[in-house]
Amino acid sequence: MEKTNISNLKNRLSAYLRKVRSGESVLVLDRNIPIAKIERVGAPATDQRFARLEAAGLVRRASKPLPLKKLAGKLPQSRESVLEALLEERSESR
């Protein structure tokens, strides 16, 4: 949960609302005393499910977005044929 004072919240309201929209909570302080907590309203079911998985320690949120350069790289090549593996699996199950 991120903490901020009132003047910082006023100056950067749009940035804090983007964080809230993404699922984070913001604690508003007045002279280091908590006075408000801003949370997302009506989070979709997938967010609630993700929150349960996160609480259980099965997943964790990314600390920063994944760079698109990582996705644009060359895909790894398989050493074996996918078709041959599928046909082998089907023949074993008969």
Summary of the structure (lengths in Angstrom):
residues: 94
radius of gyration: 22.6
end to end distance: 54.6
largest distance: 72.4
contacts: 164
relative contact order: 0.10
helix: 45%
strand: 16%
